[in-house]
Amino acid sequence: MNPGDFSFAVSLTDVEDWAYVEEDFDRLLGYEPEGCFIAEIEKQPVGLTTATSYGPMAWIGNVIVDEEFRGTGIGAQLVRTAVDYLASVGVKTVHLTSYVSTIRFYERLGFRQEFPVSTMSIATAGFDSPDVDVAKETDLERIAALDAAYLGGDRSRIIRRMWRDFPRLLLMNDVPAGYVIATCTEKCCEIGPLIVESGSPDAAEQLLRGILGSVLADRARMFVPHANPRATELVESLGFEEDFRTMRMVHGEVNEAERTEGIYALGALEKG
Ligand SMILES: CC(C)(COP(=O)(O)OP(=O)(O)OC[C@H]1O[C@@H](n2cnc3c(N)ncnc32)[C@H](O)[C@@H]1OP(=O)(O)O)[C@@H](O)C(=O)NCCC(=O)NCCS
């Protein structure tokens, strides 16, 4: 993929209502310049996927093929290309989040089911402005260290770029330590990652109320891992409703360093 492919990427993913704008692909390509792929037939783009690595682990996302060319092996080739690329840069664990309808497709490519992830959304009206701090540049290293302690991978460049693009939407807590980010474009507003030390539900609630009071969009959504049952309990108690459910899957080694008890929201379906 290169920047000339962004408009194709937006129009292809619009078919599935993934709500991308070109800056989203600019961010994904910036995170992993060699790990975003376009499938072509006779020089015409017909599919794409993106990978994002965090040291020994990585995510594959945005696997999509033009409807006209589905069922001809392109999707499988895209996933294999991304997995091979990730292995070549030393990744041992590859995750992705699959629709229920595509679990079988990924299983055939060697992925295993881990746990469901719910896409939950809520109207933001009624949440007040936050009682939590907006992070400063000097906080980013500390936030990245907290994030790595729960994810088991290094997401510092992603956190830095999101802070640069959405400086008022990275909120943090000191004790217990926690942080939340929201990314809001004209098409949609997503909350996550949301991570708190020791998995404290009170700290998670404070951050979540804070970010709901900070975003300007009417609705926000987040991706909630069932591996942390307190996350589902919290978002339901605040009034979030489930839109649909996906399955987190893994390829390769299990990431033993991940501590899901502190993870209340994923960064996004396509990049964990
Ligand atoms: C899912 C998707 C990427 C598959 O791409 P594709 O090019 O049609 O898939 P392929 O032709 O490479 O299929 C590879 C194999 O998986 C099978 N397969 C494809 N989609 C499947 C599905 N939804 N369920 C079960 N098996 C499936 C194919 O039959 C094929 O089997 P074979 O090797 O025995 O022939 C494509 O259908 C798509 O773009 N869907 C919409 C976007 C989407 O849902 N993406 C996944 C996000 S998690």
The ligand as an SDF file (V2000), in Angstrom:
LIG
                    3D

 48 50  0  0  0  0  0  0  0  0999 V2000
  -13.7050  -12.6620    4.0730 C   0  0  0  0  0  0  0  0  0  0  0  0
  -13.0990  -12.3300    2.7280 C   0  0  0  0  0  0  0  0  0  0  0  0
  -11.9200  -11.3890    2.9220 C   0  0  0  0  0  0  0  0  0  0  0  0
  -12.6070  -13.6360    2.0900 C   0  0  0  0  0  0  0  0  0  0  0  0
  -11.9070  -13.3170    0.9090 O   0  0  0  0  0  0  0  0  0  0  0  0
  -12.0480  -14.2490   -0.3840 P   0  0  0  0  0  0  0  0  0  0  0  0
  -11.0530  -13.7600   -1.3840 O   0  0  0  0  0  0  0  0  0  0  0  0
  -13.4480  -14.3150   -0.8010 O   0  0  0  0  0  0  0  0  0  0  0  0
  -11.6230  -15.6620    0.2360 O   0  0  0  0  0  0  0  0  0  0  0  0
  -10.8190  -16.8120   -0.4870 P   0  0  0  0  0  0  0  0  0  0  0  0
  -11.3370  -16.9900   -1.8760 O   0  0  0  0  0  0  0  0  0  0  0  0
   -9.3610  -16.5580   -0.3570 O   0  0  0  0  0  0  0  0  0  0  0  0
  -11.2140  -18.0440    0.4180 O   0  0  0  0  0  0  0  0  0  0  0  0
  -10.2780  -18.9100    0.9840 C   0  0  0  0  0  0  0  0  0  0  0  0
  -10.9970  -20.1130    1.5140 C   0  0  0  0  0  0  0  0  0  0  0  0
  -11.8710  -19.7040    2.5950 O   0  0  0  0  0  0  0  0  0  0  0  0
  -13.2190  -20.0240    2.2640 C   0  0  0  0  0  0  0  0  0  0  0  0
  -14.0440  -18.9210    2.7310 N   0  0  0  0  0  0  0  0  0  0  0  0
  -14.0770  -17.6670    2.2620 C   0  0  0  0  0  0  0  0  0  0  0  0
  -14.9480  -16.9060    2.9700 N   0  0  0  0  0  0  0  0  0  0  0  0
  -15.4700  -17.7340    3.8960 C   0  0  0  0  0  0  0  0  0  0  0  0
  -16.4120  -17.5800    4.9190 C   0  0  0  0  0  0  0  0  0  0  0  0
  -17.0120  -16.4090    5.1470 N   0  0  0  0  0  0  0  0  0  0  0  0
  -16.7150  -18.6620    5.6770 N   0  0  0  0  0  0  0  0  0  0  0  0
  -16.1170  -19.8500    5.4760 C   0  0  0  0  0  0  0  0  0  0  0  0
  -15.2020  -20.0560    4.5210 N   0  0  0  0  0  0  0  0  0  0  0  0
  -14.8900  -19.0220    3.7370 C   0  0  0  0  0  0  0  0  0  0  0  0
  -13.2680  -20.1830    0.7680 C   0  0  0  0  0  0  0  0  0  0  0  0
  -14.2990  -21.0440    0.3810 O   0  0  0  0  0  0  0  0  0  0  0  0
  -11.9010  -20.7550    0.4710 C   0  0  0  0  0  0  0  0  0  0  0  0
  -11.8900  -22.1420    0.7030 O   0  0  0  0  0  0  0  0  0  0  0  0
  -11.0030  -23.1330   -0.2150 P   0  0  0  0  0  0  0  0  0  0  0  0
   -9.5720  -22.8210    0.1110 O   0  0  0  0  0  0  0  0  0  0  0  0
  -11.4330  -24.4960    0.2020 O   0  0  0  0  0  0  0  0  0  0  0  0
  -11.3760  -22.8010   -1.6320 O   0  0  0  0  0  0  0  0  0  0  0  0
  -14.1310  -11.6900    1.7510 C   0  0  0  0  0  0  0  0  0  0  0  0
  -15.2630  -12.5170    1.6960 O   0  0  0  0  0  0  0  0  0  0  0  0
  -14.5610  -10.2930    2.1350 C   0  0  0  0  0  0  0  0  0  0  0  0
  -13.9710   -9.2980    1.6900 O   0  0  0  0  0  0  0  0  0  0  0  0
  -15.6220  -10.1820    2.9640 N   0  0  0  0  0  0  0  0  0  0  0  0
  -16.1010   -8.8800    3.4100 C   0  0  0  0  0  0  0  0  0  0  0  0
  -15.1590   -8.2630    4.4040 C   0  0  0  0  0  0  0  0  0  0  0  0
  -14.9620   -9.1650    5.6180 C   0  0  0  0  0  0  0  0  0  0  0  0
  -15.8920   -9.7060    6.1730 O   0  0  0  0  0  0  0  0  0  0  0  0
  -13.6870   -9.2750    6.0490 N   0  0  0  0  0  0  0  0  0  0  0  0
  -13.3160  -10.0210    7.2200 C   0  0  0  0  0  0  0  0  0  0  0  0
  -13.2430   -9.0860    8.3740 C   0  0  0  0  0  0  0  0  0  0  0  0
  -12.9650   -9.9560    9.8950 S   0  0  0  0  0  0  0  0  0  0  0  0
  1  2  1  0
  2  3  1  0
  2  4  1  0
  2 36  1  0
  4  5  1  0
  5  6  1  0
  6  7  2  0
  6  8  1  0
  6  9  1  0
  9 10  1  0
 10 11  2  0
 10 12  1  0
 10 13  1  0
 13 14  1  0
 14 15  1  0
 15 16  1  0
 15 30  1  0
 16 17  1  0
 17 18  1  0
 17 28  1  0
 18 19  1  0
 18 27  1  0
 19 20  2  0
 20 21  1  0
 21 22  1  0
 21 27  2  0
 22 23  1  0
 22 24  2  0
 24 25  1  0
 25 26  2  0
 26 27  1  0
 28 29  1  0
 28 30  1  0
 30 31  1  0
 31 32  1  0
 32 33  2  0
 32 34  1  0
 32 35  1  0
 36 37  1  0
 36 38  1  0
 38 39  2  0
 38 40  1  0
 40 41  1  0
 41 42  1  0
 42 43  1  0
 43 44  2  0
 43 45  1  0
 45 46  1  0
 46 47  1  0
 47 48  1  0
M  END
$$$$
